[in-house]
Amino acid sequence: MAVSTPAPAPAARTVPAIEGMCPYRLVLEHVTSRWGVLVLIHLLDRPHRFSELRRAIGRVSEKMLTQTLQTLERDGMVHRDAKPVIPPRVDYSLTDLGREAAEQVRGLATWTHERMDEVEKSRAAYDKARES
């Protein structure tokens, strides 16, 4: 009677090694940038016009928001819908890919918010230890 050996456990899913400015790293930087995170989270609720989005995010310059939206649009995360009316109307919404990324980013943002007390305690302990 042959003894069967158990199949090896599937390898844990790991993040590919990041070297240089590979496309993977660039997309990660776009999605997790300061303004990219906020754009993705706000667009999860509903489409926004540029001015609505700028007000919702707060403290972002027009230039930075424009660049962020263009970058996320190029990466396939954001859809720009320009309507041929006067005055021009442009709405921004998430694509399926963008919605998937936004859900991931929102999870991290929620976790950060929930753990802020612990982070602040750690910071205070670190700062106190550094002062001594």
C-alpha positions in Angstrom: 0.0 0.0 0.0 1.5 3.3 -1.1 1.7 6.1 1.4 0.5 9.4 0.0 2.2 12.5 1.0 0.1 15.6 1.7 0.1 18.2 -1.0 2.1 21.2 -0.1 0.2 24.1 1.3 -0.5 26.9 -1.2 2.0 29.7 -1.0 0.9 32.8 0.8 0.0 35.6 -1.6 2.9 38.0 -1.5 3.4 41.4 -3.0 5.8 41.2 -5.9 9.3 42.6 -5.3 9.3 46.3 -6.2 12.4 47.6 -8.0 12.7 51.0 -9.5 9.6 52.6 -10.9 7.8 49.6 -12.3 4.2 50.1 -13.4 2.9 48.2 -10.3 4.7 50.7 -8.1 3.4 53.7 -10.0 -0.2 52.6 -9.8 0.2 51.9 -6.1 1.6 55.4 -5.6 -1.4 56.9 -7.5 -4.0 55.0 -5.5 -2.4 55.7 -2.2 -1.3 59.2 -2.7 -2.5 61.9 -0.4 -5.2 63.1 -2.8 -5.7 59.8 -4.6 -7.0 58.2 -1.4 -9.5 61.0 -0.7 -10.7 61.2 -4.3 -11.4 57.4 -4.4 -13.1 57.4 -1.1 -15.4 60.4 -1.9 -16.3 59.0 -5.3 -17.4 55.8 -3.7 -20.6 57.6 -2.5 -21.6 59.0 -5.9 -20.3 60.9 -8.9 -19.1 64.4 -8.2 -18.5 67.5 -10.3 -15.0 69.0 -9.9 -16.1 71.8 -7.6 -18.1 69.4 -5.4 -15.2 67.0 -5.1 -12.8 69.9 -4.3 -15.1 71.1 -1.5 -15.7 67.6 -0.2 -11.9 66.9 0.0 -10.9 70.4 1.3 -7.5 72.0 1.2 -6.6 70.6 -2.2 -5.5 73.1 -4.9 -7.3 73.0 -8.2 -4.0 72.0 -9.9 -3.4 69.0 -7.6 -7.0 67.8 -7.9 -6.8 68.1 -11.7 -3.6 66.2 -11.8 -4.9 63.5 -9.5 -8.1 63.0 -11.5 -6.2 62.8 -14.7 -3.8 60.3 -13.3 -6.6 58.1 -11.9 -8.5 58.4 -15.2 -5.4 57.3 -17.1 -5.0 54.3 -14.8 -8.6 53.3 -15.5 -9.9 54.2 -12.0 -11.9 57.3 -12.7 -14.4 58.0 -15.5 -14.7 61.6 -16.7 -18.1 62.4 -18.3 -18.0 65.7 -20.1 -21.5 66.8 -21.2 -21.8 69.1 -24.2 -23.8 71.8 -22.6 -23.3 75.4 -21.8 -21.8 76.0 -19.2 -19.8 72.8 -19.5 -20.6 70.1 -17.1 -18.1 67.4 -16.1 -18.9 64.6 -13.7 -16.3 62.2 -12.2 -17.2 58.7 -11.2 -15.4 55.4 -10.4 -15.0 52.7 -12.9 -15.3 49.1 -11.8 -11.6 48.9 -11.3 -11.7 52.2 -9.4 -14.5 51.0 -7.1 -12.5 47.9 -6.3 -9.4 50.0 -5.4 -11.5 52.5 -3.5 -13.0 49.8 -1.3 -9.5 48.6 -0.4 -8.3 52.1 0.4 -11.5 52.8 2.4 -10.7 49.7 4.5 -7.3 51.0 5.3 -8.7 54.5 6.1 -11.3 53.0 8.4 -8.7 50.9 10.2 -6.5 54.0 10.6 -9.4 55.9 12.1 -10.3 53.1 14.5 -6.6 52.7 15.7 -5.7 56.4 16.0 -5.8 56.3 19.9 -3.2 53.5 19.8 -1.1 55.4 17.3 -1.2 58.6 19.4 -0.1 56.6 22.5 2.7 55.0 20.6 3.8 58.4 19.3 3.8 59.9 22.8 5.8 57.0 24.2 8.3 57.3 21.4 8.7 61.0 21.8 9.1 60.7 25.6 11.8 58.0 25.2 13.6 60.2 22.6 13.6 63.2 25.0 15.4 61.2 27.7 
